[in-house]
Amino acid sequence: MEAMRRNKKLNFVLSVFHVLLGLTVLSVTEITSNAYVACCATLKPKGFDEAPMARLSRIGVSLDSELLDRFDKFIAEKGYDNRSEAFRDLIRDRLVGTAVVASTARVVATVTLIYDHHTRLLPEKLADLQHEHHEVVISTLHAHLDHDTCLEVVLLRGKSRDVQQLADKLISTKGVRHGRLVMSSPDTVSPHPHSHRG
């Protein structure tokens, strides 16, 4: 039974590699002479390294050598100290990406907008949209990039569906040159509640 659970964990990690790096990954049950990667699979939020971990699972993953080389280059470029940290972030990112798809999921998000402030009534339209959806808008940062161009970052919190709808309206407003929505799910990256002491 324990072996089956372990194999399920390993196959999940392998599927993450397959999706993110686009190469064929060997099944856990295959016996090969390819590179063997020891890693820790634990969902632990960043910033909590100093707290003792309740549970740490060590798993092994068989990868073909080309995939491992590409992964090592990738994590070196990103500044990871070891493979375990990179594994955790990749898995966490995949879980968050899945969680925010649900329309009723509680999410936090940023909408980044770049626009020409000379466009007629554009700043007013963006402000009006935010007032109309004040229940999901937390804050707005505005910066002047040059004589014509403004950067606006809108911080949102609410149900995924409501956040997505407001982001779509903001990004599609005439005069916005570029817009991007980034959502995250606090419940996914921090599954265990913790208390703050102060």
N, C-alpha and C positions, 0 to 999 in steps of 0.2 A: 504493500500500500504506500509506504514511504517512498519507494523507488518510483512509483507512478506519479506521485505528487512532484517529486524532483524533476522527472522528465517533462511534466507540464510546464514547470517554471523555465526549464532550459529551452523548450520549444517556443515559449513566449519571447524570450530574449532573442532567439534566432530569427523569429518573425520580424522583430524590430530591426535587426540588421538588414534583413531582406528588403523591407520597405524603404528604409532610410538610405541604404547604400547601393541598392539595386543590383546586387550580385547574388548568385546562388549560394545558399548556406546549407551545409550538410545537416541531416537529421541527427538528433541526439543519439538515436539508437544505432547509427552507423559507426563502425569501427574503422578509423582511418589513421594515416600517419601524418595528417595535416596538423597545423599549429593548434596547440591546446592553450586556451586562455582561462586563467583562474581569475574570477572576479567576485565581487560582493554585490548581491542584488538586494538592496534595501531602499525603501521609499522614505527618505529623511530630508526634511526641508533644509535649504541652505540657511546658515546662521545658527544652527543648533548643534554644531560640531562639539561644543563644549559639554553638552548634556550626554549622560550615559545612554547608550542605545539599548532599548528593551529587547530587541531581537536582531541578530545578524545571521544571515544565511550565506554560506559559501557554496558557489556552484561552479561547474566546469562547462565550457562551451568549446565544441570542435568547429574550427573555421578553416576554410581553405587559405593558403598562405598569402595569396594576392589580396584577399579581403582584409586579412589581418594587417598587412603592410599599409593598405589604404587607410584603415582605421587608425593605426599608430601615427601616420602622417597628419590625419585629421585632428586627433586629440593634441598632438604637439603644436599644431598651428593655433589651436584654441586655448592653449596654455594649461591643459590638465596635468596634474602631477602624476596621475596613474590611470589605468584602464577602469578601475572600479568606479571612480568619480564620473568618468564619461558614460559608463554603462548606466549609472543611476540617473544622470541627466537625460539621456536618450529615452529611457523607459518612462521617466516622469513626464517628459514632454509629450510622449505618445499617449499617456493616460489623460493628460490635461486636454490634448486635442480631441480625444474621444468624448470626454466629459462635457465640454462646452457645446457640443453638437446638440445635446438635448435642449429643447426650447425652454424648459422650465428650470434648467440648471442655474444656480446662483453663480454669477461671474463678476470679475472686475476687469476693466478694459481701458485701453487708451485709443483714442482716435487722433491720428496725426494728420493735419491739413496744411497744405502750402497753397497760398492763393495770392492773387494780385488785389491789393486793397483798393485800387482805383476802379475795380469793377463796380458798376452802379448798384448801390444798396446791398452789396454782398456782406459786409460786416454785420449790418443790421439783420439780414436774413439768417445768418449763422447764430447770432445772439437770440433771435426770436425762436428758432428751433430748440435751442438749449433751454429757454424759459418754458416752452411748451412741454418739455420732457424733464422738468426740474427734479422729478422723483428719482431719476437715474444719473443725473449729472452731479458729480462731487465737486469738481474744480476745473478751472481752465487756465492754461498758461499761454500767454501771447508774447511773441517776440518779433521784432522788425529785422528782417534779414538784409534788406537793402532799401533803396528808395521806393521800390514798387512792391516788393514781396514780403509777405507775412507768414510766420509759422504759428500755428495754433495747435496745442495739445489739450484734448478734452479727456478728463478722467471720469469714467463711468462705473456704476455698480448697480446690479439688478439682475433680472432674469435674462438669460441669453437671448431670447426672442426680442425683448424690448431694447436691449443694448444694440443688437444687430440692426433693428429697424431704424433707430436714431442714427447709427453710424452710416447706414445706406443713404439716409436723407442728407446728412452733412456732406458726405463725399460726392454725392451726385448734384449738389447745388451748383448752378451755373457760375463759373468763375474760379472754382476750385481746380487747381492744376494737378494736384496729386493728393490722394488720401489713403490712409491705411488703418485698418482696425486690428488690434492685437488683444485677444481675450485670454484670461487665465481663470482657473477655478481654485480658489483657496482651499476648498474642501478636499480636492484631489491631492494637492502637494503637501497639505498638512492635515492628514486624516485623524490625528489624535489631538484633542484639545489640551491646552497647557495653560497654566496660570502665570501671570506676570507678577513679579514681586517688586515693590518699589518703596 
